[in-house]
């Protein structure tokens, strides 16, 4: 049930006092107030409660949704004494949809409609897959305000021809459920810059697919013509399909999950590519690379897009070691004059730290240069003061 307009038992809106450092960061536009920055006032707050955030001098910073059980205690939505009403939800959703209408091409019907903090709607992600959309709340506060965001989404989704909205929560035991319309089929075919691919909406990773790599997949297709391509951690084969369509001489896809390859082969066929002309290897990537090096195998293009190695700050040192090990192994099977595309999706590993896993010492060779540094596409906007939003790094070396 929504907690829109929630107040304290005495009828007043709860006021939370935060430290000076948090005030300064928030005024620059960072939407998170960490639990350690809260001085007083949050005791007894319910998840999703609209709280007024003030400094020690009583000056009002804004309003946010409280999440007392999380390290991120408050996600700010407004500045000044502006309550988080349904009209605020409606305004943020409408602005997000309008941005996509202006920036996305008509040949793409799989993209992010609402990008949480980047669209100044912290805690809520909505992805479109043709005539279906998937909502994924982040944290207990967002889950408590689902009614509000659905009320804002309903007219906008209808306007663009999306008939169903599916809820996929991180830890939901009952599985996906329909919030608007009916549950879509388990698999749907969508288009990315005109290229069809198949998505498992109900069981796939995240909301079904990794839409943030869309433009990077297209770039790999441009680089692949006439070349032998190795796609590591290939999942549903997005980079592989783009490489094949781009005219790659041969594509080898490596993933530990055989089911991912089955999904990739369906997408290949949907795009008019015979998957039998390419290779799908079910194996641990590190073991595969070790064996390939021993066999003397090499590829002209190597794409590495692993899952996050750093789910939290404590994991960063271990993650950087893993990236160095992986990148060295990739460099060992990259042809002289080849192209290496290395990605990281961890917000805890910034671009500078990631680049250090791709230097000459890390790769064990001195012939590669960084030609391009890329990130997520325009439907994944970020805030200048929110570096966590620039989580995706995609380096092209040659």
Number of C-alpha atoms within 10 A of each C-alpha: 9 16 18 18 14 18 17 14 8 7 8 9 16 20 19 24 22 24 17 14 11 18 23 13 15 20 13 12 16 21 25 20 24 15 17 12 17 18 13 12 16 21 9 9 20 21 22 26 28 29 28 26 29 22 19 14 9 12 13 19 22 21 25 28 29 26 24 20 14 14 12 17 22 30 27 27 22 19 17 13 14 15 20 23 12 17 13 18 19 20 12 20 23 17 14 22 19 12 16 17 13 8 10 15 12 11 13 17 21 24 26 24 26 29 22 22 24 21 22 25 24 23 19 21 20 22 25 23 25 18 18 24 25 26 25 21 22 15 19 18 28 25 19 20 22 21 17 21 22 18 14 20 24 17 13 16 21 12 10 12 11 19 18 20 26 24 22 22 20 13 8 10 7 8 12 17 17 16 17 18 12 13 18 18 10 12 15 16 17 21 18 20 15 13 18 21 24 25 25 17 24 21 15 16 13 16 27 21 21 15 22 18 22 19 17 22 21 20 17 26 20 15 19 25 17 14 20 21 31 27 25 27 22 26 28 29 28 25 28 32 28 25 30 27 19 19 17 24 16 19 27 18 25 26 23 16 16 16 13 19 23 15 18 25 23 20 25 24 15 15 19 12 16 14 18 9 11 17 15 22 17 17 16 14 22 14 10 16 23 14 12 15 16 10 10 9 13 21 23 21 27 28 25 21 20 19 13 15 20 20 15 13 11 10 13 17 12 11 21 18 14 15 21 19 15 21 21 22 22 27 24 22 23 22 16 14 11 20 26 27 22 25 24 24 23 22 19 21 26 17 17 8 12 21 16 15 21 23 18 14 12 20 21 14 12 10 12 19 15 15 11 12 15 16 20 21 17 15 22 21 20 20 17 12 14 17 13 17 18 20 17 20 22 22 22 21 19 16
